């Protein structure tokens, strides 16, 4: 008896892929039907962004917690030999004459490492500048003709009525209690002009901390960063301009890639993402720096990419199914691209959240902005850009219908010719 042939293995069960499990049908979720809800949420959040400006100005002194990059000043990282509470450390800093100090614990090193932020760049305050000008009224028989110092600057320009050795001028400045890094002649010899480079605030701050908390309290000062007030303002203005230029270039790209119906929705979504990311900084009052601005520009690019993927599918489906209502086509297109949107956004979100939670300094700041921006950017691509597209499409369709003969009614069909 011949052996029976092995029976064929049963076909594997039809296990759905992630994409199929996520949206087994192209109209599983009705995104378009709740447009008013999504738009209402966004309008509320954007309105809150503008409302927080006067609130923060009154309660905190500024609409955003501008970083050293934008407001100018000095930022020092101070590592201590033992744990110290922020209050006594702040009092020690302000006892040196530098008021408005911001003292915060740095990273996860407890109360042994602090960031000390000061609005001052140099040891010369406006009051000390007046005293220095008076002390330099006459140096080695030469009278002072001009004294120029701008608050927040680290330079002093002097002019005398005769030649003066640099060493004697440096000694006179030191005698007035002002520390300098460099004293040098400036310009033509007959001008008798000098440029004084002032020393930073770090020496005065560290001396004051040692005087109040002990000579051995400071372990080291790993970093000191200074930005003048004028440079900070220029950085802030240049950063805002770069943001506007980016949006304008994106508008040009959208105008070439799509038509008028699609462009405004993309731009609205980009502005929406930038404003709500700023709202997160207004509410948390985290430091807003050049790193934050770079993150916002990254968010804008990411959001535009996600929006274009959705719009591409809408355009393809609208061309194939001209008999369907445009709202139905949009809803189907969003559902069809949903798995791609979720997978991409989730990957970016996990990476950004890891930078935020486990990073330090500028890495954590960038991660926080990207975490917020990824969520908002994904939301706007679906719930803000698409409703704007539908509204513009319907407006244009109504306008075209109104221009037709007969007040927008479709022309009657011709009867078949009689033979």
C-alpha positions in Angstrom: 0.0 0.0 0.0 1.5 3.3 -1.0 2.1 5.7 1.6 -0.3 8.7 1.6 1.4 11.8 0.5 2.0 14.3 3.2 -0.9 16.6 3.5 -0.2 20.2 2.5 0.3 22.5 5.5 -2.6 24.7 6.2 -2.4 28.2 4.9 -1.3 30.7 7.6 -3.9 32.9 9.1 -4.3 36.2 7.5 -2.6 38.3 10.2 -3.2 41.9 9.6 -0.2 44.3 9.3 0.1 47.3 11.5 -1.3 49.4 8.7 -4.4 47.2 8.2 -4.9 47.0 12.0 -4.7 50.7 12.3 -7.3 51.6 9.7 -8.9 48.5 8.2 -11.2 50.7 6.2 -10.5 54.0 4.5 -13.3 55.8 6.3 -12.8 54.4 9.8 -12.6 57.8 11.5 -14.6 60.8 10.7 -12.0 63.6 11.0 -13.8 66.1 8.7 -17.1 65.8 10.6 -15.6 67.3 13.7 -13.8 70.2 12.0 -15.5 72.8 14.2 -14.2 71.1 17.4 -10.6 70.9 16.1 -10.5 74.4 14.8 -12.1 75.7 18.0 -9.4 74.0 20.1 -6.7 75.6 17.9 -8.2 79.1 18.0 -8.3 78.9 21.8 -4.7 77.9 22.1 -3.5 80.5 19.6 -5.5 83.2 21.4 -3.9 82.1 24.7 -0.5 82.5 23.1 -1.2 86.2 22.6 -3.0 86.6 25.9 0.0 85.2 27.8 2.2 88.1 26.5 0.7 90.8 28.8 0.2 88.3 31.6 3.8 87.3 31.6 5.0 90.8 31.2 3.1 91.8 34.3 3.8 88.8 36.5 7.3 87.9 35.3 8.7 91.1 33.7 9.0 89.7 30.2 6.7 87.8 27.8 9.3 85.0 27.4 12.2 83.9 29.5 14.8 85.3 27.0 18.1 83.4 27.1 21.5 85.1 27.3 21.6 84.9 23.5 18.7 87.4 23.2 18.8 89.7 26.2 22.6 89.9 26.7 24.4 89.2 30.0 26.6 86.6 31.6 26.0 83.0 32.2 28.3 81.1 34.5 28.4 77.4 35.5 29.6 77.2 39.1 30.4 73.8 40.7 30.6 73.8 44.5 32.6 71.7 46.9 29.5 71.0 49.0 25.7 71.3 48.7 24.3 74.9 49.1 20.7 76.1 48.9 19.9 78.5 46.0 18.8 81.3 48.4 22.2 81.8 50.2 24.0 81.5 46.9 21.8 84.1 45.3 22.3 86.5 48.2 26.0 86.0 47.9 26.0 86.9 44.2 23.8 90.0 44.8 26.0 91.1 47.7 28.7 91.8 45.0 26.5 94.5 43.5 25.1 92.4 40.6 21.4 92.6 41.1 18.8 90.6 39.1 20.8 87.4 39.4 19.1 84.1 38.4 20.5 81.1 40.2 19.2 77.6 39.2 20.4 74.1 39.9 22.2 72.6 36.9 21.2 69.2 35.5 21.0 66.3 37.9 23.9 67.2 40.1 21.7 68.3 43.0 22.7 71.5 44.9 26.4 71.3 44.0 26.2 72.7 40.5 24.4 75.9 39.5 23.9 78.2 36.5 24.3 81.8 37.6 22.8 84.2 35.1 23.4 88.0 35.3 22.1 90.8 33.2 25.5 92.5 33.4 28.4 91.8 31.1 31.2 93.7 32.9 32.0 94.9 36.3 31.2 98.5 35.3 27.6 99.5 36.2 26.2 102.9 35.2 26.9 104.2 38.7 30.5 103.0 38.7 30.9 104.5 35.2 30.1 108.0 36.6 32.6 107.5 39.4 35.2 106.3 36.9 34.6 109.3 34.7 35.1 111.6 37.7 38.3 109.8 38.8 39.8 110.1 35.3 39.1 113.9 35.0 42.8 114.5 35.1 45.5 111.8 34.6 49.2 112.8 34.6 48.3 116.4 33.9 46.1 115.5 30.9 42.5 116.4 31.0 39.7 114.0 30.0 37.8 115.4 26.9 35.5 112.4 26.2 34.2 109.5 28.1 32.0 107.0 26.2 30.4 104.0 27.8 27.1 102.2 26.9 25.4 100.1 29.4 25.9 96.4 28.7 29.1 97.0 26.7 32.5 95.8 27.7 34.3 98.7 26.2 35.1 102.3 27.3 36.3 104.9 24.9 38.4 107.8 26.3 40.0 110.9 24.8 42.5 113.2 26.5 43.9 116.6 25.5 47.4 115.3 25.4 49.6 112.3 25.1 49.4 109.8 28.0 51.3 106.6 28.7 49.1 103.5 28.7 50.6 102.3 32.0 49.6 105.5 33.9 46.1 105.3 32.5 45.8 101.6 33.5 47.0 102.5 37.1 44.4 105.3 37.4 41.6 103.0 36.3 42.7 100.4 38.7 42.9 103.0 41.5 39.2 103.8 40.8 38.3 100.2 41.6 37.6 99.0 38.0 39.2 95.8 36.7 40.4 95.8 33.0 41.7 93.3 30.6 43.3 95.7 28.2 44.2 99.4 27.9 45.4 100.5 24.5 45.8 103.5 22.3 43.2 103.8 19.6 43.1 105.7 16.3 45.6 108.3 15.3 48.4 109.4 17.6 47.2 113.0 17.6 43.8 112.0 18.8 45.1 110.8 22.2 42.3 108.3 22.3 42.2 105.0 24.2 40.0 101.9 24.2 39.5 100.1 27.5 38.4 96.5 27.6 36.7 95.7 30.9 37.0 92.4 32.7 34.0 90.2 33.0 31.8 89.8 36.1 33.0 86.2 36.9 35.9 87.4 39.2 33.6 89.7 41.2 30.9 87.0 41.5 33.3 84.2 42.6 35.0 86.5 45.1 31.6 87.4 46.6 30.6 83.8 46.9 33.8 82.9 48.6 33.5 85.8 51.0 30.0 84.8 52.0 30.1 81.0 51.9 33.8 80.2 52.5 37.1 80.4 50.6 36.9 76.7 49.6 33.2 76.7 48.5 33.9 76.8 44.7 35.3 73.7 43.2 35.5 75.1 39.6 33.9 77.4 37.1 33.8 75.2 33.9 32.2 77.8 31.6 31.5 81.5 31.4 29.5 82.9 28.4 28.8 86.6 27.8 26.7 88.3 25.2 26.4 92.1 25.0 22.9 93.7 25.0 23.3 95.0 21.5 24.5 91.7 20.1 21.6 89.9 21.9 19.1 92.3 20.3 20.6 91.7 16.9 20.5 87.9 17.4 16.9 88.1 18.4 16.0 90.3 15.4 18.0 88.1 13.0 16.3 84.9 14.4 12.8 86.3 13.9 13.7 87.4 10.4 15.0 83.9 9.6 11.6 82.5 10.8 9.7 84.9 8.5 12.0 84.1 5.5 11.5 80.4 6.0 7.7 80.8 5.9 7.9 83.0 2.8 10.1 80.5 1.0 7.7 77.7 2.0 4.8 79.7 0.5 6.7 80.0 -2.8 7.3 76.3 -2.8 3.7 75.5 -2.1 2.5 77.9 -4.8 4.7 76.0 -7.3 3.9 72.5 -6.0 0.1 73.0 -5.6 -2.5 75.6 -6.4 -4.1 78.4 -4.4 -6.5 76.1 -2.6 -3.7 74.1 -1.0 -1.1 76.8 -0.1 -3.0 78.8 2.6 -3.8 75.7 4.6 -0.1 74.8 4.8 0.9 78.3 5.8 -1.8 78.4 8.5 -0.7 75.1 9.9 3.0 76.3 10.0 2.0 79.5 11.9 -0.2 77.5 14.2 2.7 75.1 15.1 5.1 78.0 15.8 2.7 79.9 17.9 1.6 76.9 20.1 5.2 75.9 20.6 5.8 79.5 21.8 2.8 79.1 24.1 4.5 76.1 25.7 7.4 78.3 26.6 5.2 81.1 27.9 3.3 78.7 30.2 6.4 76.8 31.5 8.7 79.9 31.3 11.6 77.8 30.1 14.5 79.7 28.7 13.9 80.8 25.1 17.2 80.8 23.2 18.7 80.4 19.8 18.4 76.7 20.3 14.6 77.1 20.7 14.5 79.1 17.5 16.4 76.4 15.7 13.9 73.8 17.0 10.9 75.9 15.8 12.4 76.1 12.3 12.9 72.3 12.4 9.3 71.9 13.5 8.1 74.1 10.6 10.0 71.9 8.1 8.7 68.7 9.7 5.1 69.9 9.8 5.2 71.1 6.1 6.5 67.7 5.0 3.7 65.9 6.9 1.0 68.3 5.5 2.3 67.8 1.9 2.0 64.0 2.2 -1.7 64.4 3.2 -2.4 67.0 0.5 -0.7 64.8 -2.2 -3.1 62.0 -1.4 -6.1 64.3 -1.4 -5.2 65.7 -4.8 -4.7 62.2 -6.2 -8.1 60.9 -4.8 -9.9 64.1 -5.9 -8.7 63.6 -9.5 -9.9 60.0 -9.5 -13.3 60.5 -7.8 -14.7 63.7 -9.2 -18.3 62.6 -8.4 -17.7 62.4 -4.7 -18.1 65.3 -2.3 -14.8 66.9 -1.6 -15.2 66.5 2.2 -15.6 62.7 1.7 -12.4 62.6 -0.4 -10.5 64.6 2.2 -11.6 62.3 5.0 -10.7 59.2 3.1 -7.3 60.6 2.2 -6.5 61.4 5.8 -7.4 57.8 6.9 -5.3 56.4 4.1 -2.2 58.3 5.2 -2.9 57.9 8.9 -0.5 54.9 9.5 2.3 56.7 7.8 1.7 59.8 9.8 1.6 57.9 13.1 4.7 55.8 12.4 6.7 58.8 11.4 5.5 61.1 14.2 6.0 58.4 16.8 9.6 57.8 15.8 10.4 61.6 16.0 8.5 61.9 19.2 10.4 59.1 20.9 13.7 60.6 19.8 12.8 64.1 20.9 11.4 62.9 24.3 14.6 61.0 24.9 16.6 64.2 24.3 14.3 66.1 26.6 14.3 63.6 29.5 17.9 62.4 29.4 19.7 65.3 27.8 21.2 68.4 29.6 21.6 72.0 28.7 20.8 72.9 25.1 20.1 69.3 24.2 17.3 69.1 26.7 15.9 72.5 25.5 15.9 71.3 21.9 14.3 68.1 22.9 11.5 69.9 24.8 10.7 72.1 21.8 10.7 69.2 19.4 8.5 67.0 21.6 5.9 69.7 21.8 6.3 70.6 18.1 6.0 67.0 16.9 2.6 66.6 18.6 1.3 70.0 17.4 2.7 69.5 13.9 1.0 66.1 13.5 -2.2 67.6 14.8 -2.2 70.6 12.5 -1.5 68.5 9.3 -4.8 66.6 9.9 -7.1 69.0 11.8 -6.0 72.5 10.7 -4.6 72.3 7.2 -7.4 70.0 5.9 -10.3 72.2 7.1 -8.7 75.2 5.6 -8.4 73.4 2.3 -12.1 72.3 2.4 -13.2 75.9 3.2 -11.2 77.3 0.3 -12.3 74.6 -2.1 -16.0 75.2 -1.3 -15.6 79.0 -1.6 -13.9 78.7 -5.0 -16.6 76.1 -6.1 -19.4 78.4 -5.0 -17.7 81.4 -6.8 -17.4 79.4 -10.0 -21.0 78.3 -9.8 -22.2 81.8 -9.3 -20.5 82.9 -12.5 -22.3 80.2 -14.6 -25.3 81.3 -16.8 -28.5 80.6 -14.9 -27.3 81.5 -11.5 -25.2 78.5 -10.9 -27.6 75.8 -12.2 -26.0 73.2 -14.3 -26.9 73.5 -18.0 -29.7 71.1 -19.1 -28.8 68.0 -21.0 -29.5 68.0 -24.7 -32.0 65.5 -26.0 -30.8 62.7 -28.3 -31.0 63.6 -32.0 -34.0 62.1 -33.8 -33.2 60.1 -36.9 
